[in-house]
Amino acid sequence: MITVPWYSLVIFAGVGFTTYFIFASFLYGAGYQPAPPRVVRRMLQLGRVGPGDEVFDLGAGTGGLLFQAVEVLGARGTGVEVEPIRYLYLLYRRRRSPARERIRILRKDLFTVDLTNATVVLAFLWPGAMRRLKEKLKRELRPGTRVVSYYHRIAGWKTVEEDASLRVFVYGIPPLEEPEGPPRRPGPIGLAPGAVPGVNPVPGEGIAVGVGKPAPR
Ligand SMILES: C[S@@+](CC[C@H](N)C(=O)[O-])C[C@H]1O[C@@H](n2cnc3c(N)ncnc32)[C@H](O)[C@@H]1O
């Protein structure tokens, strides 16, 4: 009979659990990876989160962003998480939080959550999910809402503010749409055909104009 050392079972179980924990939600829109603390602070700062805000963290993970927004900055927060273990952990954190009255945890697919009340939407998702999310954000968010994405840009939208080195991108609602693409005409001698000097600005440079709190209902 083949004997298996006990520790190989522990290793097997550990690897299995870690793989599940990180990748199980992959098919929904993103696996698990917490935003680093520096990024969390920057996202909330550039999103101008404060008391009176209704923050939605789409894919709340273990709550790093959500709990800081509520406990430290005084916002109200909704964390949406599809994966059951992280959802239970979020409930546990909520229960222990002194700000629990201002925290709502939903176990839902983020694409089915009503976002019409949001004043700030936070997202750290994978590119496919950001592409899917774009139309929903445009449809449901009120003018003045800020959308803060970590790592991935929203294709076709111009940022109103960004921290390029930390890859934090802020968008306003209504979104500033990028032009479809540069005009197609032959470039001057020395430039590649189709290249138009000065036409493609660096996305997101400069400070927001007209982005503040959403209009009261
Ligand atoms: C990269 S993590 C980000 C966690 C957290 N927001 C942070 O920044 O620390 C993405 C999270 O989104 C969750 N997620 C992925 N797709 C989702 C969906 N369709 N609905 C709800 N949650 C989803 C994953 O389970 C994962 O916990």
The ligand as a Gaussian input file, in Angstrom:
#p B3LYP/6-31G(d) Opt

LIG

0 1
 C       -9.368000      42.164000      -7.607000
 S      -10.507000      41.849000      -6.278000
 C      -10.700000      43.466000      -5.589000
 C      -11.077000      43.449000      -4.110000
 C      -11.269000      44.826000      -3.449000
 N      -12.201000      45.666000      -4.177000
 C       -9.961000      45.550000      -3.325000
 O       -9.706000      46.440000      -4.129000
 O       -9.180000      45.230000      -2.421000
 C      -12.026000      41.608000      -7.180000
 C      -13.161000      41.058000      -6.356000
 O      -14.336000      41.127000      -7.159000
 C      -15.127000      39.964000      -6.920000
 N      -15.947000      39.769000      -8.112000
 C      -15.543000      39.398000      -9.339000
 N      -16.579000      39.376000     -10.179000
 C      -17.670000      39.742000      -9.475000
 C      -19.055000      39.903000      -9.797000
 N      -19.518000      39.702000     -11.035000
 N      -19.903000      40.291000      -8.824000
 C      -19.451000      40.532000      -7.565000
 N      -18.154000      40.379000      -7.196000
 C      -17.277000      39.994000      -8.137000
 C      -14.096000      38.863000      -6.718000
 O      -14.639000      37.772000      -6.007000
 C      -13.019000      39.612000      -5.941000
 O      -13.213000      39.494000      -4.559000

